[in-house]
Amino acid sequence: MPPSLRKIALTAHVTCSVGWIGAVAVFLALALAGLNSRDPETVRAAYLSMELTGWLVIVPLSLASLVTGLVQSLGTVWGLVRHYWVLIKLLITVLATVVLLVHMQPIGHMADAVRQATLSDGELGGLRVQLVADAGAALVVLLVAVALSVFKPRGTICYGRRRLRETTPS
């Protein structure tokens, strides 16, 4: 990949990834507001906003982060399956995206519940706590992916070592 295209791809990947983390942080703040607020309108607004944020911001950013990460890895010397950190980051991104898509169902359930009625303090309490815990866990997982990108731990996969030997002059 030419340097200018590589920089564009890297910029797109970093932007999508940072946006994903920021959107999850906002989601966590909304989940906390929905869990802790005594004002029914705040609770209603929080859960409706969480559904919109999930479908219109978090899901697209997660998919864009996955696609731009694939482009970035395939177009650079890091490769997709040469280094452990790249493969682990790919697995984290794929799993986080799948879990997010599955997690959108309870978010939709909560949004439907507040559309139909005002929640009382204890109503759907387990689901409300789950939304906070899941958002917090997602934030930690995404920060681990960032740490892998920054620190790039050593170690190549068998394929990566073989490719390195093939490209290194004897």
Secondary structure, DSSP 8 states (H G I E B T S, - for coil): --HHHHHHHHHHHHHHHHHHHHHHHHHHHHHHHHHH---HHHHHHHHHHHHHHIIIIIHHHHHHHHHHHHHHHHTSTT-SSSBHHHHHHHHHHHHHHHHHHHHHHHHHHHHHHHHHS---TTTTHHHHHHHHHHHHHHHHHHHHHHHHHHH----B-HHHHHHHHHHS--
